């Protein structure tokens, strides 16, 4: 039997331990107030504790610790209005996080599945002790890779990925059809660019527009505004890299002579510098 959904309070987790944010806020408040009592200035305390200016001022002006804890524990989230339904479905026996997330999306929830998974992990009751039918907590899900890492996997040549990274990316793509389609379009574009096959651009844009991918639709709209130039860039071997290099060199020389050189001297330096 799985433990029922019980929302944790704002200051402690389900095991009775103070939340990390609460513990950190308490520690900082006590440290700031102690140093203020010793007569130290705000600037000195901020440097010693390595706090931001606004954070330092907030801790110094707080009349009590409770004032800070209220702001730290009563943060509104996009899941708030769906928590009652989530508790009801969990206690009714539905423990599939992906299914719960889909049901919430149908009701207008805009968050991702990780938001539901984190809340469900914090909201499970601790197991009953001393009982034969002791309730065991559900195993913790494997942490999802960060978006930047997934983007790097998608942008990397599949042949250059390690076996572990390739397996994780395959698993992620199988779980998200939209991400799978985006990864497929990105790799098709990379192949087209690497092979200088600009004639495939129109068909690639049609395939992108056929999928529900607003971000890539915006890219396609931008390409359509200058399709001839994009097609030429994807077809010919010419590159503006050499021109960009000269522009960078001129900018460097200009900055090196700032305040000392005139236009004539800058002209001579540009002509005679290697």
Secondary structure, DSSP 8 states (H G I E B T S, - for coil): ----B----SSB-TTS-B-HHHHHHHHHHHHHHHHHHTT--HHHHHHHHT--HHHHHHHHH-SSHHHHHHHHH----TTGGGHHHHHHHHHTT---HHHHHHHHHHTT--S-HHHHHHHHHHHB----SS-TT-------------HHHHHHHHHS-GGGS-HHHHHHHHHHHHH-HHHHHHHHHHHHHHHHHHTT-GGGHHHHHHHHHHSS-HHHHHHHHHHHHTHHHHHHHHHS---SHHHHHHHHHHHHHHHHTTTT--HHHHHHHHHH--
